[in-house]
């Protein structure tokens, strides 16, 4: 059997790691003094496990809203005698100075800090603790790490309990001047992308003798000659958005061991430097080991190409290319799907502006053409949305691309696991952005899934998000329509405990608020009809939600809608279906037993709207009320006998072979009306309902009738003298 895209299950290591992180107090830890999380004394964790724990923890913090961060999590790794950390990747403002200080005794080999704007120069002091072991260091986008906080910086072994100082922002005026890479003798890979202009890059980097990979994206270089100190060893140099000059290019050409060179820039960036044929020729000739060259964003004339790789480059495009030389080229660009996917892969982590443009190109491919590398495309877009949860442009284009990549055309090739990953990043976007475009894209993408089945693993979360979207009094009409449709689908064909949980979230009140708004606008549209349909579904065999409907003035809105929209058949069917659910709850039926409501139900028996559905549902409501007996009928008008006569007349007018616009999960509310002599008309309505369903839809409803004991109850109908002959014939 062919496997579907993304069909590989999570490893046991991954599953175990996630379980432990969600249940720290039940697995590895205990609650110490002052509610501090402490590692159990009998535990020793090797680096393979510790690295996985920390890196998975960071991913859960940023991608799972149900995951609760632990204030003292990093303190668990403070003692290298019980835990060993070697490779750690931390990102975003969530990371604080005290977190890094907690692991200062570890022998870190790799430390990647990306967009950690919560770090101040206190963390530079901590970095010095890793100087003997660190091989790879990334400080990309850590814009505040070279600045002091309001108070004096702490040494590596000083207390970190000063919460007031911890929370104070770094001051842009208090530049840290004492830090140096002196002693980082093992450091080979260094990323200083986004280094503040005030920091002297040359002075900072000069002590490093053994660097083989250097990323200086968006760094202001006062001088360039210092780069030549690595001419015998530097293999990778990234100078994205660095002001290029002839002097800098001259220095770069001295780096004869370079295998990767990136001198690209943002396409809209204003620069005096122009890429010429002479420069490209010099690069090819002077850097013989070069495997890839990124010159994207530079403005070049058509004739400014080098003959040996003119064909590989193609015409200059917005993303230009990574040009292969001795090896087969890997080109990034907008020419075809392969180039676009290469671009997303190459630029997602550190250049979201370029990744955004590439994802936009992928969106067009999936929408207009056909995506041939579906698994790779989905994984790259999911990765970009996770990586840039707080980047609105990525969220807009990524969610739009996901809508087309998960539609019917591609669905059969996608695994359960992959589709769940899509759902999770879509929900992340909905949580983070209340902006119209993101919300619409996310809601539309969810519509590509089987509801409620595929969303059940995130059932509570998705309902909360949809209700939040519907809260504002005035919402974008298209989003409102999609969100109400999703809400309706989510409460259809689910267990009662799901319905009860959603009811407690405020589902019933939200739907009634939408109905109230539409009434004020005198508009009966899809939102109005979906809202009543959703209330019908959520009250099915759920008494608490029926009670909420009555408590929130639901019956008043029912009467108002009947009066305002007398010819809206679909609306009438949905409203009567809902009231049938309310009528099934014995404790609530007295609230329906008023002259006004009984007269309305009685009049609706004559309705021909939606075939027999409105008349059938109105008769169902009255059948349950009649079942309580004549003693509860305290009103003078309308008289009970006259209403029952109308019920008989209505039932006799229905075609028993009618195909139905209704779906029963259980016959229990109908079956309870069978073996009784209090209200023969109620018994007849119930028997007619069963006869119609099992004869028109035998494969679906015959097993249900047998399963719920309906045969025995029908036999009792035949035994009762009070049963009407027509009822007995139908029961037989």
C-alpha positions in Angstrom: 0.0 0.0 0.0 1.4 3.4 -0.9 2.1 5.7 2.1 0.6 9.1 2.3 2.5 12.3 2.6 3.9 12.7 6.1 2.8 9.3 7.2 5.8 8.5 9.4 4.7 8.4 13.1 6.5 10.3 15.8 9.4 8.4 17.3 9.1 6.8 20.8 11.7 9.3 21.9 9.5 12.3 20.8 6.3 10.9 22.3 8.1 10.2 25.6 9.7 13.6 25.7 6.4 15.4 25.2 4.7 13.2 27.8 7.4 14.0 30.4 7.2 17.7 29.7 3.4 17.8 30.1 3.7 15.8 33.3 6.9 16.9 34.9 5.6 16.5 38.5 4.5 12.9 37.8 7.7 11.8 36.0 11.0 13.6 36.6 10.3 16.2 39.2 8.7 17.2 42.5 7.3 20.4 44.0 10.1 21.9 46.1 10.1 24.9 48.5 8.2 28.0 47.3 6.5 25.8 44.6 9.8 25.6 42.9 10.1 22.7 40.4 13.0 20.3 41.4 14.6 17.4 39.7 14.3 14.1 41.6 17.5 13.1 43.3 17.6 9.6 41.7 17.6 10.8 38.2 20.6 11.2 35.8 19.9 12.3 32.2 22.5 12.1 29.4 22.9 14.9 26.9 20.7 13.1 24.2 17.7 13.3 26.5 18.5 16.7 28.0 19.0 18.4 24.7 15.7 16.9 23.4 13.8 18.0 26.6 15.0 21.6 26.3 14.5 22.0 22.6 11.1 20.3 22.6 10.1 22.4 25.6 10.8 25.6 23.6 8.7 24.2 20.7 5.8 23.5 22.9 5.9 26.9 24.5 5.7 28.6 21.1 3.3 26.3 19.3 0.9 24.8 21.9 -1.4 27.2 23.7 -2.4 24.4 26.1 1.1 23.9 27.3 1.9 25.7 30.5 5.5 27.0 30.8 7.4 26.3 34.0 9.0 29.3 35.7 12.0 27.3 37.0 12.3 24.9 34.1 15.9 25.7 33.1 16.9 25.4 36.7 16.4 21.6 36.3 19.6 21.6 34.2 21.7 23.6 36.6 23.8 20.7 37.9 25.9 18.8 35.3 26.2 15.9 37.7 22.6 14.9 37.1 21.9 16.5 33.7 24.1 17.1 30.6 23.3 19.7 28.0 25.3 20.0 24.8 23.1 21.5 22.0 20.5 24.0 22.9 18.2 26.2 20.7 16.3 29.0 22.3 14.2 31.6 20.6 11.9 34.6 21.0 11.3 37.0 24.0 10.3 34.1 26.2 13.9 33.4 27.1 15.3 35.5 30.0 18.8 36.2 31.4 18.1 33.9 34.4 17.3 31.0 32.1 20.7 31.1 30.5 22.4 31.7 33.9 20.7 28.5 35.2 22.6 26.3 32.7 25.9 28.2 33.0 27.8 25.2 34.4 26.9 23.0 31.4 29.6 22.2 28.8 27.6 23.5 25.8 28.9 22.7 22.3 26.1 24.5 20.5 24.0 27.5 21.6 21.6 29.0 19.2 19.7 32.1 20.5 17.3 33.6 17.9 15.3 36.8 18.3 15.8 36.5 22.1 15.1 40.2 22.8 14.6 39.5 26.5 18.3 38.9 26.9 20.6 41.7 28.2 24.4 42.0 28.7 23.9 39.8 31.7 23.7 36.9 29.2 27.1 38.0 27.7 28.6 37.3 31.1 27.0 33.9 31.0 28.3 33.2 27.5 31.8 33.5 28.9 31.1 30.5 31.0 30.9 28.4 27.8 34.0 29.7 26.2 36.1 26.5 26.7 33.5 24.2 25.0 31.4 26.3 22.6 31.9 25.3 18.9 28.7 26.9 17.4 27.1 30.1 18.6 24.1 32.0 17.1 23.0 35.4 18.5 20.8 36.3 15.5 18.3 39.0 16.2 19.2 39.3 19.9 19.0 43.0 19.7 19.4 43.8 23.4 22.1 41.4 24.4 24.9 44.0 24.0 23.1 46.5 26.3 22.9 46.6 30.1 19.7 46.6 32.1 18.9 49.4 34.5 21.0 48.0 37.3 24.6 46.8 37.4 25.3 43.6 35.4 25.7 40.4 37.4 28.7 38.1 37.2 28.3 34.6 36.1 28.1 33.2 39.7 26.0 35.9 41.2 22.4 35.6 42.4 19.7 35.9 39.8 16.8 36.3 42.2 16.4 40.1 41.7 13.1 40.0 39.9 12.8 43.7 39.6 16.0 43.9 37.7 15.1 40.8 35.7 12.0 42.4 34.3 13.5 45.8 33.6 14.2 46.4 29.9 17.8 46.8 28.6 18.7 50.4 28.1 19.8 51.3 24.5 22.1 53.9 26.0 24.0 51.5 28.2 26.2 49.6 25.7 28.2 46.7 27.1 31.9 47.4 26.3 33.7 44.8 28.4 32.6 41.6 26.6 35.1 39.9 24.3 35.4 36.6 22.5 38.8 36.2 24.0 39.2 32.6 25.1 36.6 31.1 22.7 39.3 29.0 21.1 37.0 26.2 20.0 34.4 28.4 18.3 34.0 27.6 14.6 30.5 28.7 13.7 29.3 32.2 14.6 26.1 34.0 13.6 25.9 37.7 14.7 23.1 38.7 12.4 21.5 42.0 13.5 24.4 43.1 15.6 23.7 46.7 16.7 25.5 49.4 14.8 27.1 50.7 18.0 29.0 47.5 18.5 32.4 47.4 16.8 32.2 44.1 14.9 36.0 44.1 14.2 37.0 44.5 17.8 34.5 41.9 18.9 35.6 39.3 16.3 39.4 39.8 16.3 40.2 37.4 19.1 38.6 34.5 17.2 41.2 32.6 15.2 39.5 29.4 14.2 36.1 30.5 12.7 35.1 28.6 9.6 31.5 29.9 9.3 30.5 33.5 9.9 27.1 35.2 9.4 27.1 39.0 9.6 23.6 39.7 8.2 22.5 43.3 8.6 25.8 44.2 10.4 27.4 47.6 9.9 31.1 47.1 9.2 33.4 50.1 9.8 36.3 48.2 8.2 36.6 45.0 6.2 40.3 44.1 6.1 39.9 42.1 9.4 38.0 39.4 7.5 41.3 38.4 5.9 42.5 36.9 9.2 40.5 33.8 8.3 41.6 33.5 4.7 43.1 30.1 5.3 40.0 28.6 6.9 36.7 30.4 6.4 34.4 28.2 4.4 31.1 30.1 4.7 30.5 33.8 4.8 27.0 35.5 4.9 26.9 39.2 4.3 23.2 39.6 3.7 22.2 43.3 3.7 25.7 44.4 4.4 26.8 47.5 2.5 29.0 46.2 -0.2 32.0 48.0 -1.6 35.0 47.3 -3.8 37.1 47.1 -0.7 34.9 44.5 0.9 34.7 42.5 -2.3 38.5 42.6 -2.5 38.8 41.2 1.0 36.2 38.5 0.2 38.2 37.4 -2.8 41.2 36.7 -0.5 39.1 34.1 1.3 40.2 31.3 -1.1 38.7 28.5 0.9 35.1 29.8 0.8 32.6 27.2 -0.3 29.5 29.3 0.4 29.2 33.0 -0.1 26.1 35.1 0.4 26.2 38.7 -0.6 22.5 39.1 -1.2 20.2 41.9 -0.2 16.6 42.9 0.1 15.4 43.7 -3.4 14.0 47.1 -2.4 17.1 48.1 -0.5 18.8 51.3 -1.8 22.5 50.8 -2.3 25.3 52.4 -4.4 26.9 49.1 -5.1 26.1 47.5 -8.5 26.7 43.9 -9.3 28.8 43.7 -12.6 30.1 41.1 -14.9 33.6 41.9 -13.8 32.8 41.2 -10.1 31.0 37.9 -10.9 33.9 36.8 -13.1 36.4 37.6 -10.3 34.3 35.6 -7.8 34.3 32.5 -10.1 38.0 32.7 -10.9 39.3 33.7 -7.4 37.2 31.4 -5.3 37.8 27.9 -6.8 36.2 25.9 -4.0 32.9 27.8 -4.1 29.9 25.5 -4.1 27.1 28.1 -3.8 26.8 31.8 -4.3 23.7 33.9 -3.3 23.4 37.2 -5.0 19.7 37.6 -4.8 18.2 41.1 -4.7 20.9 42.8 -6.7 19.9 44.8 -9.8 21.8 43.6 -12.8 21.4 44.2 -16.5 20.7 41.2 -18.8 24.2 41.3 -20.2 25.8 41.2 -16.8 26.2 37.5 -16.6 29.1 35.1 -16.7 29.0 32.7 -19.6 29.9 29.6 -17.6 26.7 29.7 -15.5 24.5 32.0 -17.5 22.1 29.1 -18.2 21.9 28.1 -14.6 21.0 31.6 -13.5 18.4 32.4 -16.0 17.1 36.0 -16.2 17.5 37.9 -12.9 14.4 37.5 -10.7 13.2 38.9 -7.5 14.9 36.1 -5.5 17.7 35.6 -8.0 19.6 32.4 -7.2 22.0 30.3 -5.3 24.3 29.3 -8.1 26.0 25.9 -8.2 29.5 25.5 -9.6 31.3 22.2 -9.3 28.2 20.5 -7.8 24.7 20.4 -9.3 23.1 23.8 -8.7 20.4 24.4 -6.2 18.6 27.5 -7.5 16.2 29.6 -5.4 13.8 31.8 -7.4 10.3 32.2 -8.7 10.7 30.3 -12.0 9.3 27.0 -10.9 8.1 25.0 -7.9 11.6 23.6 -7.1 13.1 27.1 -7.0 10.3 28.4 -4.8 10.5 25.5 -2.3 14.3 26.0 -2.2 13.8 29.6 -1.4 11.4 28.8 1.5 13.9 26.3 2.9 16.9 28.6 2.5 15.4 31.8 4.0 12.7 30.8 6.5 14.8 31.0 9.7 16.7 34.2 9.3 15.0 36.1 6.4 11.3 36.0 6.9 10.8 38.8 4.4 12.2 36.6 1.6 10.4 33.5 2.9 7.1 35.4 2.8 7.6 36.2 -0.9 8.5 32.6 -1.7 5.4 31.3 0.2 3.3 33.8 -1.8 4.7 32.2 -5.0 3.9 28.7 -3.6 0.3 30.0 -3.0 0.0 30.9 -6.7 1.4 27.5 -7.7 -1.1 25.6 -5.5 -4.0 27.8 -6.5 -3.5 28.1 -10.3 -1.3 25.2 -11.3 -0.5 22.0 -9.3 1.9 21.3 -6.5 4.0 18.3 -7.3 6.1 18.2 -4.1 3.1 18.2 -1.7 4.8 16.8 1.4 7.8 19.1 1.2 5.6 22.1 0.5 3.4 21.4 3.5 6.3 20.7 5.8 8.1 23.9 4.7 5.0 26.1 5.2 4.2 24.5 8.6 7.8 25.1 9.6 7.6 28.8 8.5 4.4 29.3 10.5 5.9 27.7 13.6 9.1 29.7 13.3 7.4 33.0 12.7 4.3 32.8 14.9 4.5 36.6 15.5 5.2 37.7 11.9 1.9 38.8 10.4 3.0 38.6 6.7 4.2 35.0 7.1 0.9 34.1 8.9 -1.2 35.7 6.1 0.6 34.1 3.2 1.2 30.8 5.0 -2.4 30.3 6.0 -3.5 31.2 2.5 -1.1 28.6 1.0 -2.4 25.9 3.4 -5.9 26.5 2.3 -5.0 25.4 -1.3 -2.5 22.7 -0.2 -5.2 20.9 2.0 -8.1 21.1 -0.4 -9.8 18.2 -2.1 -7.3 17.9 -4.9 -4.5 17.1 -2.5 -6.3 15.5 0.4 -6.0 11.8 -0.5 -2.2 12.1 -0.4 -2.0 13.5 3.2 -1.7 11.5 6.4 -3.5 12.0 9.6 -0.3 13.2 11.3 0.4 15.8 8.6 -3.2 17.1 8.6 -3.0 17.4 12.4 0.1 19.5 12.1 -1.7 21.8 9.7 -4.6 22.2 12.1 -2.3 23.1 15.0 -0.4 25.9 13.1 -3.8 27.2 11.8 -5.1 27.4 15.4 -1.8 29.1 16.5 -2.5 31.8 13.8 -6.1 32.3 15.0 -4.9 32.7 18.6 -2.2 35.2 17.7 -4.0 37.4 15.2 -7.4 38.9 15.4 -6.7 40.5 12.0 -9.4 39.9 9.3 -7.2 38.2 6.6 -5.5 35.8 9.0 -8.8 34.8 10.6 -10.5 34.3 7.3 -7.6 32.2 5.8 -7.5 30.1 8.9 -11.3 29.5 9.1 -11.4 28.6 5.4 -8.5 26.1 5.8 -10.4 24.4 8.7 -13.3 23.9 6.3 -11.1 21.6 4.2 -11.1 19.1 7.1 -13.8 16.5 8.0 -15.7 18.1 10.9 -15.9 17.2 13.7 -13.8 14.0 13.2 -10.4 15.6 12.2 -10.8 18.5 14.7 -11.8 16.4 17.7 -8.2 16.2 19.0 -8.3 20.0 19.4 -12.0 20.2 20.1 -12.1 22.5 23.1 -9.5 24.8 21.6 -11.0 25.3 18.2 -14.5 26.0 19.7 -13.0 28.6 22.1 -11.3 30.3 19.1 -14.4 30.3 17.0 -16.6 31.7 19.8 -14.0 34.4 20.4 -14.2 35.4 16.7 -18.0 35.7 17.0 -17.9 37.7 20.2 -17.7 41.3 18.6 -21.0 42.9 17.9 -19.9 43.8 14.4 -17.7 41.2 12.7 -16.6 40.8 9.0 -19.6 39.1 7.4 -17.5 36.5 5.5 -15.6 35.5 8.6 -18.8 35.4 10.6 -20.5 33.1 8.1 -17.6 30.7 8.0 -17.1 30.7 11.8 -20.8 29.9 12.4 -20.8 27.2 9.8 -17.7 25.6 11.6 -19.4 26.0 15.0 -22.5 24.2 13.6 -20.5 21.4 12.1 -18.5 21.0 15.3 -21.6 20.3 17.5 -23.2 18.0 15.0 -22.7 14.2 15.6 -20.5 14.5 18.7 -20.9 13.0 22.1 -23.1 14.8 24.7 -20.1 15.6 27.0 -18.6 17.6 24.1 -21.8 19.5 23.7 -22.0 20.2 27.4 -18.5 21.4 27.5 -19.0 23.8 24.5 -22.3 25.0 26.1 -20.4 26.0 29.2 -18.0 28.0 27.0 -20.9 30.3 26.1 -21.9 28.7 22.8 -25.7 29.1 23.3 -25.4 32.8 24.3 -23.1 33.6 21.4 -25.5 32.1 18.9 -28.4 33.9 20.4 -26.5 37.2 20.3 -25.8 36.6 16.6 -29.6 36.0 16.0 -30.5 39.1 18.0 -28.1 41.2 15.8 -29.6 39.8 12.6 -33.1 40.5 13.9 -32.1 44.1 14.5 -30.8 44.3 11.0 -34.0 42.5 9.7 -31.8 40.1 7.8 -32.3 36.4 7.5 -29.1 35.1 5.9 -26.8 32.1 6.3 -25.5 33.4 9.6 -29.1 33.4 11.0 -29.9 30.0 9.7 -26.6 28.4 10.7 -27.0 29.9 14.2 -30.4 28.2 14.7 -29.1 25.0 13.2 -26.1 25.1 15.6 -28.5 25.6 18.6 -30.6 22.7 17.3 -27.5 20.5 17.3 -26.0 21.6 20.6 -29.3 21.0 22.5 -29.8 17.5 21.1 -30.2 15.3 24.2 -28.4 17.9 26.3 -30.7 19.3 28.9 -28.2 21.8 30.3 -27.9 23.5 27.0 -31.7 23.5 26.5 -32.0 25.2 29.9 -29.4 27.8 28.7 -31.5 28.5 25.6 -34.6 29.3 27.7 -32.6 31.3 30.2 -31.1 33.5 27.5 -34.5 34.6 26.1 -34.4 32.0 23.4 -38.2 31.7 23.2 -38.6 35.4 22.7 -36.2 35.3 19.8 -38.0 32.3 18.4 -41.3 34.3 18.3 -39.6 37.4 16.9 -38.0 35.4 14.1 -41.3 33.8 13.2 -43.0 37.2 13.0 -40.1 38.9 11.1 -39.5 36.1 8.6 -42.8 34.3 8.1 -41.7 32.7 4.7 -38.2 31.4 5.6 -38.8 27.7 5.5 -35.2 26.6 6.4 -35.3 28.9 9.4 -38.6 27.5 10.6 -37.3 24.0 10.4 -34.2 24.7 12.4 -36.1 26.6 15.1 -38.7 23.8 15.5 -36.1 21.1 15.6 -34.4 23.0 18.4 -37.7 23.4 20.3 -38.2 19.6 19.8 -35.0 19.1 21.8 -36.3 21.4 24.6 -39.7 19.6 24.7 -37.9 16.3 25.2 -36.7 17.6 28.7 -39.6 16.9 31.1 -38.4 19.6 33.6 -38.5 22.3 30.9 -41.8 21.5 29.3 -43.9 23.7 31.7 -42.1 26.7 30.3 -43.5 25.9 26.8 -47.0 25.3 28.2 -48.4 28.9 27.7 -51.3 30.0 25.5 -49.0 32.0 23.3 -46.5 29.1 22.6 -49.1 26.4 22.2 -51.1 28.6 19.7 -47.9 29.1 17.7 -47.0 25.3 17.7 -50.6 24.5 16.8 -50.7 26.9 13.9 -47.4 25.5 12.5 -49.0 22.1 12.2 -50.5 23.4 9.0 -47.2 24.5 7.6 -46.1 23.0 4.3 -42.6 24.6 4.6 -39.7 22.3 3.8 -41.9 19.4 2.9 -43.3 18.0 6.1 -40.4 19.0 8.4 -41.9 22.1 10.1 -45.2 20.4 10.6 -43.5 17.2 11.8 -41.3 19.1 14.3 -44.2 21.2 15.6 -46.2 18.0 16.2 -43.2 16.5 18.0 -43.0 19.4 20.4 -46.8 19.1 21.1 -46.5 15.2 21.4 -44.0 15.6 24.3 -46.2 18.2 26.0 -49.4 16.0 25.6 -47.5 13.1 27.1 -47.5 14.9 30.5 -51.3 14.4 30.7 -54.4 16.6 30.9 -53.7 17.6 34.5 -50.8 20.0 33.5 -53.0 21.7 30.9 -54.0 24.6 33.0 -55.0 27.1 30.3 -58.5 27.7 28.9 -57.4 28.4 25.4 -56.4 26.7 23.2 -58.2 23.6 24.4 -56.2 20.4 24.7 -58.7 18.3 22.7 -58.7 20.8 19.8 -54.9 20.8 19.6 -54.9 17.0 19.6 -57.4 16.9 16.8 -55.2 19.2 14.7 -52.2 16.9 15.5 -54.2 13.9 14.1 -55.1 15.8 11.1 -51.6 16.9 10.4 -50.1 13.4 10.8 -52.7 11.9 8.4 -51.7 14.5 5.8 -48.1 13.5 5.7 -46.7 11.2 3.0 -45.2 8.2 5.0 -42.6 7.7 2.2 -41.2 11.2 2.5 -37.5 11.5 2.4 -36.3 13.4 5.4 -34.0 16.3 6.1 -33.2 15.1 9.6 -30.6 12.9 11.4 -31.3 10.8 14.5 -28.4 9.5 16.6 -30.8 7.9 19.0 -34.5 6.9 19.1 -34.8 7.1 22.9 -36.9 10.4 23.0 -39.3 8.9 20.5 -39.5 5.4 22.0 -40.5 6.8 25.4 -43.8 7.9 23.8 -44.8 4.4 22.7 -46.1 2.2 25.6 -48.6 4.7 27.1 -52.3 5.5 27.1 -52.1 9.1 28.3 -51.9 10.6 24.8 -52.7 8.3 21.9 -51.8 11.1 19.4 -48.3 11.3 20.9 -48.0 7.5 20.5 -49.2 7.8 16.9 -46.7 10.5 16.1 -43.8 8.4 17.5 -45.0 5.3 15.6 -45.3 7.3 12.3 -41.8 8.7 12.8 -40.3 5.2 13.3 -42.2 3.7 10.4 -41.1 6.5 8.0 -37.4 6.3 9.0 -37.0 2.5 8.9 -38.9 2.2 5.6 -37.2 5.0 3.8 -33.7 4.5 5.3 -33.7 0.8 6.4 -29.9 0.2 6.4 -29.4 3.1 8.8 -32.4 3.0 11.1 -33.4 -0.7 11.3 -30.3 -1.6 13.3 -30.8 1.4 15.6 -34.4 0.5 16.3 -33.4 -3.1 17.2 -30.4 -1.9 19.3 -32.5 0.4 21.4 -35.2 -2.1 22.1 -37.8 -0.6 19.8 -39.3 -4.0 18.7 -40.4 -4.9 22.2 -42.0 -1.4 22.7 -43.9 -1.7 19.4 -45.2 -5.1 20.5 -46.6 -3.4 23.6 -48.3 -0.8 21.4 -50.2 -3.7 19.8 -51.2 -5.0 23.2 -52.6 -1.7 24.5 -56.4 -1.3 24.1 -55.9 2.5 24.0 -53.8 2.4 20.9 -55.6 3.7 17.9 -56.2 1.2 15.0 -54.1 3.3 12.6 -51.3 3.3 15.1 -51.5 -0.5 15.5 -51.4 -1.0 11.7 -48.3 1.1 11.5 -46.7 -0.6 14.5 -47.4 -4.0 13.1 
